[in-house]
Amino acid sequence: MIKPLADRVLIKMEEGEETTKSGIILTSSAQEKPQIAKVIEIGPGKLVDGKIEPVNVSKGDRIIVSKYSGTEVKYEGEDYIIVKQEDILAVVE
């Protein structure tokens, strides 16, 4: 299991759209890079003024992240990304 440190978050990107709303099938090169991901694991938080500031998302949350942010990791055949909390733009409800 991967356990992020500080205010980092382990995420798994959702798949990009393969078809347009009108039904046109997109090739992989024409698909937009997805920005919505699922939170898999979170770090304990960042140390600020001697106190731990917890991460503002929870396991299982769906989030929107900055494009091209984070570090890609492959673990046990799965692709993940580790991002800093500041790269998380919003929680999808």
C-alpha positions as a printed Julia matrix, in Angstrom:
93×3 Matrix{Float64}:
   0.0    0.0     0.0
   1.19   3.53   -0.78
   0.85   5.99    2.11
   1.44   9.64    1.09
   3.42  11.92    3.38
   2.54  15.44    4.63
  -0.23  17.11    2.6
   0.04  14.78   -0.38
  -2.86  12.76   -1.76
  -2.82   9.49   -3.74
  -5.4    9.61   -6.54
  -6.58   7.45   -9.42
  -7.71   9.33  -12.52
 -11.11   8.55  -14.02
 -11.16   7.5   -17.65
 -11.52  10.22  -20.31
 -14.58  10.41  -22.53
 -14.36   8.03  -25.49
 -17.32   9.51  -27.34
 -18.68  13.01  -27.77
 -22.23  13.92  -26.75
 -23.25  13.55  -30.4
 -21.85   9.99  -30.47
 -18.58  10.51  -32.35
 -15.91   8.06  -31.13
 -12.64   9.8   -30.23
  -9.19   8.31  -30.74
  -6.99   8.21  -27.66
  -4.93  11.16  -28.95
  -8.07  13.31  -29.38
  -9.43  12.61  -25.9
  -9.0   15.31  -23.3
  -6.82  14.48  -20.34
  -9.24  13.76  -17.48
  -9.16  16.11  -14.52
 -11.54  14.2   -12.23
 -10.0   11.64   -9.92
 -10.87   9.49   -6.93
  -8.96   9.92   -3.67
  -7.38   6.58   -2.73
  -5.23   7.59    0.27
  -4.31  10.82    2.07
  -1.29  11.94    4.04
  -1.54  13.03    7.69
  -1.34  16.76    6.85
   1.17  19.55    6.73
   3.06  20.85    9.78
   2.27  24.57   10.22
   3.39  26.51   13.32
   3.98  23.28   15.24
   0.5   21.86   14.5
  -0.6   19.38   11.87
  -3.06  20.95    9.4
  -5.17  18.02    8.12
  -5.82  17.42    4.43
  -9.17  18.85    3.29
 -10.32  15.77    1.34
 -11.23  12.24    2.42
 -10.71   8.78    0.97
 -13.32   8.08   -1.69
 -13.91  11.75   -2.6
 -14.08  12.63   -6.29
 -11.93  15.68   -6.95
 -10.83  17.99   -9.75
  -7.07  18.45  -10.04
  -4.86  20.8   -12.04
  -3.93  19.44  -15.45
  -0.52  17.8   -15.59
   0.02  18.08  -11.82
   1.53  15.47   -9.56
   3.85  12.52   -9.93
   2.7    9.41  -11.79
   3.34   6.09  -10.03
   2.69   2.51  -11.08
   2.03   0.13   -8.18
   0.91  -3.5    -8.47
  -0.17  -2.95  -12.09
  -2.29   0.14  -11.35
  -1.58   3.74  -12.34
  -1.82   6.39   -9.63
  -0.8   10.01   -9.2
   0.5   11.66   -6.03
  -0.52  15.34   -5.84
  -0.05  18.06   -3.26
  -3.19  19.37   -1.6
  -2.66  22.74   -3.36
  -3.13  21.0    -6.76
  -6.68  19.96   -5.78
  -9.09  22.54   -7.17
 -12.48  21.23   -5.99
 -14.47  18.3    -4.62
 -17.18  16.91   -6.93
 -20.42  16.34   -4.99
